[in-house]
């Protein structure tokens, strides 16, 4: 399996990151183990989770995903075969007081390490920016944890370009550990902010990119083509934003390329994302082996320059 260097770090990852938000939410422990076994069995290694997954589920407190991953690693002896990425600083449950203060980061990392049953986290990410806390405090805390060996590298998620640059400069100025990666929203339908604002920063500072929502909340799978399709879905609110002329144009282009490659629209959409500049590994979640096979093929699918151009033209905002 091809491995890619994650930014300026020494982490080598395969071109698909398993989105662990589904563990303890839409799939339980047994199915999670089965999918993780298949994932590493095929040579993939980057698992993305967060301390709040899945606090939005009634009865959950957050940390359910980390707990399942930790139990799986211990059961299978796979800790050294995976690149483990988790996040801190985004809170859903009302009893969680979070953010990116030093006090919270120090507590949160210990909780994550305990749930994950490991002594180190390979990539520890700020889940979202916290303007209420000085960047010096946040990055200083991360740096101390790197020195202690509890985390190997740090990354950012959901940062604006301006704040990302500011954080990188703070690290440079104070000699702190700096972000080696960015986890942004980026897919065929959500292109403008990343390509216009964030991509230049990632190039300049050699940040690896692991984008989420690779399928635009499922829209790029081609399942949603009419209002009737939308009416049957629990994702109507998020997918509905894409049900416009540009969205239909995009689905038509995906169908065209999928037909030429004997692939599915989902596979083409993920393959396009994987082949974009600075992208290290798209994040995709799966809940069964059929979906696993679908994404696995996308991680290996090669699109011709003509196919990439077809998708590029169809998905432009002003096409």
N, C-alpha and C positions, 0 to 999 in steps of 0.2 A: 504494500500500500504506500502510495506517495505520501511523504511527510513535508510539511512546510514550516519554516521558522516563523514563530509568532513575534512579529516586530523585531525589536533589537534584543529580545530575550534569548535564552538558550533552550526554550521550549520548542519541541518539534511535534506538530500535530497533523493528523489526517484531515482531509478537506470536508469534514462534516462534524459539527459539534452536536451532541445529543442534548436537546433541551429538556432539562429535568423538572420543569414545572408540572409535568403530568404525574410524577410519582407522588402517590398519596392524595391525588385529586381525581383524575379520570381513570387511573389504573392503580391497582393495589400492589402489594409486595410481590406476590407470586409472578404476575405478569411483568412487573418491572424487572425482576431478576431474569426472566426469560429474554427480555429485549436487550438488557445490558450484556448478557452472555453472548447473544448474537452480534451485538455491536463490537465488542472486543474480539470476538471470534473472526470477524471480517477484517481486523486490523485497524479499526478506528479507535481513538483514544481520548478525545476531548469531551468531558462531561461538564455541562453548564448547569448550575443550580443557584439558589439564593437562600438566605436564612428565613425569608418570609414565605417561601413556597411550602404549603399552600394555605396561608392564613385566611384567605377569602372564603374558604369552605366552612360552612357552619359546623361548629364542634372542633375545628382545627385551631392550633395556636401558632402555626408557623414552624418550620424546621422538619416537617414531615418528609419532604424530599431528601434532605440531607441525611435523615435517619435511615431511610431505605437504602440510599447509596452506601452509607457506612456499613450497614448490615450485609449488603451484597459484597463489598470489598473484603470484609472479614471472612465471610462464608467461602468466597472463591479464591482468596489470596491474591487479589488483583491490584492491590494498591500501586505497585511499581509498574503496572501496565497502562495506567491511565494518567492523563493530565487533568487534575481536579481544579475546577474553577467555581468559586462561589462569590456571593456578593453581600454587602452590608449597606444599610442606610435608607431602605425604603420600607415603610411600615404600613400594614393594613389593619391588623388587629388593634382595637381601641386601647388595650392595656399595654401596648408596646411603645416605649418612649425611645425613639431612635435618632436618626440623623447621623452626622459624621463627626461628632465630638470625640476627643481622645478617650474619654471615659466610656462612651458607648462602644467605640471600635474595639477597645481592649476587652470589654465584657463579651461582645458579640463574637469575636474570633475564638474565645475560649469555648463558648457554647457551640459554635460550628465545629471546632475540632473534636469536641466530645461526641456530637451527633455523628460526625463522619468517621469516628474511631481511627483517627490518624494523628500524627504529630506535626503535619505540615500541610499547607494549602499551596498548590502550585501557582494559582492566579487568584488574587483577592481583589475584588472590584468594588469601587464606590458605585452603588446601584443607581444613584442619581445625585446630582449636585445638591449641596446644602449651603446656600448663601449665608445662613445664620452663623456658620462656623468659619473662622479664618482658614484659608487654604494651608497656611503654615501649620496650624494645629492638626488638620487632617493628614497632611502629607508627612508631618513629623511623627505622628502616631504610626502610620503605615511603615515608615522607615525603621522605627524602633522594632516593629514586629519582624521586619526583614532581618535586622541584625540578630534578633533572638532565634531566627531560623523557623519561626512559626509560619511565615509565608515566604514564598520564593520571589514572586513578582507581583506588581500591582497594575490594575487597569481601571478604566473609567467606563461608565455606561450612562447614556442619556445626558451627556454634557453638550452645551452649545460650543461652537468653535471658539468664541472669545474666551469662555471660561476654561476650556481645555488648554488653550495656549497659555493663559495666565497660570494655570496649575503647573504646566511644564516648565515655565520660567521660574516659578517659586522653587521647584525642585532643583533646578540648575543653580539658582542663586544661593540656596542654603545647603547644597550638597545632599539633599534628600533623595531617596529612591524615587524614580519617576515612572509615570505610566508607560507601559510597553504596548498597551492595546486599548482599543475602543470597541464598545458594544453599542451600536446605534440601530435605529430603525432604518432599514434599507431594503428595498425590493423593486421590482419592475414598476410598481404603481407609486411608490414613495421614493423618489429619486432626488428631488431638487435640493433639499437641505444638505444631504450627505455630499452629493456631487459638487455643489457650488461652494459650500462652506467648510465641511469637515474633511473631505478628501484631500485638499491642499495641505491641511495641517498634518494629516496622517502620513502623507508623502514626506513632508519636510522633516518630521520628527521620527520617521520610521516606526510608526505605530501599526501593529497588526490589527485587522478588523474582523470581528466576529458578529455579523449583523443578525438581528432577530426579526421575527415576522417575515421570513423568507417568502411565504406564500400570501402575504397581505391578508392575514386572518382567514385564509382558505379561499379567497376570491380567485387566485391564480391557478387553483386546481381545476377551474372550469365548471365547478358544480353549480355556480350561481350565474345564470344567464337571463333570468326573467324575474319579475316581481313575485311570481308564484313560487319560484325556487327560494326566494328570500323569505317569503312568508312562513316557510317550513323550518327555517333555521333559527337557532338560538343566537346566531351571530349577526342577526339582521342589522343591528345598530352599527357595528363596525364595518361590515361588508357593504352596507348600503351606500357608503360614501364613494365606493368604486363603481357603482352601477350608473355609468354615464357613457357618453360617446367615446371618450378615451378608453374607458374600461372595456367596452365591446371591441374596440379596435385592437386592444392588447390581446384579448382572448382569441381573436381571429388570427393574429400573428403567431400566438402560441400553438394554435391548432395546425397552422401551416408548417411550422418547424417540427412539431411533434409527429406529424404525418411523414415528413421527410426522414426523420431519424428513428421511426418506429418506437417512439417514446410517448410519455403522457405529458399533458400541459404542466403538471406539477414538476416532473423531472426536468423539463426544459427550463422552467422558471428558476429552479435551484441551480441548474448547470450554468445559466446565464450569470447568476449572482456569484457563483464560485469563480468565474472567469474574469471578473471585474478587477481593475487595479486596486491594490492594497488588501483585497479580501483574502483572509487566511482560511476561514471555515465558516460557512453559513450555519446558523443554529436552526435546527428543525426538531420538532417533537413528533414522536409516533406512539400509537397506543396499541398496535397489533403487528404481527409479523408481515402482513400484507403491506401495510404502510412502511414498515422497515425496508422491505425489498424495493419499494418505490423510491425511497430516498437514497438507498444504497446505490441504485443505478444512476441516480442524478449526480452522485458524488464522483462518478466515473465517466459520465456522458461528456463527449467533446462536441462542441458546436463550431461550425465553419465560420470564417469571417463574414460570409454572406448571410448566414443565419443570425449572427450577432447584430449585423446591420439592420436586418429586418425587424428584430425586436427593438433595437435602439430607435428606429424611426417611428415605429408604431406607438411607442410609449412616451414620446416627447410631450411635454406639457402643451406646446403650441403647434403640434403637428396638424 
